[in-house]
């Protein structure tokens, strides 16, 4: 698995990974009916975007990172990750995570904070805790999950 900076030409493949995850509505707070153009804007605006590409050249995952807040909070990164549902369990998320953590550290960020990790997304929570992230707080009933109803959103953090 190769992780590299995304290019404009990667967008159709990135959208192919993002769309089913966003439409499922189980892990992101974006509207389930988000348009492709709106998804492109929220995924790429102001962010460093990476893709995980398999040996056949297919995009199997994407991640982005950017300042969590501007100005005095810009030394803390925020990041988002999506893995192709068909590539789940193959280490794509972990590979992307290592790449993003390293790139953010290299860009001078001192820490990374996730503002909204859905508590029922057990695979993500397990990955982030295994990589040193701590759950700082859980906002109760902050996410309306399509199957589980109102569930909490974790705020997770780690020093880089």
Secondary structure, 3 states (H helix, E strand, C coil): CEEEECCHHHHHHHHHHHHHHHHHCCCCCCCCCCCHHHHHHHHHCCCEEEEEECCCCCEEEEEEEEECCCHHHCCEEEEEEEECHHHCCCCHHHHHHHHHHHHHHHCCCCEEEEEEEECCCHHHHHHHHHCCCEEEEEEEEEEEECCCEEEEEEEEEEEC
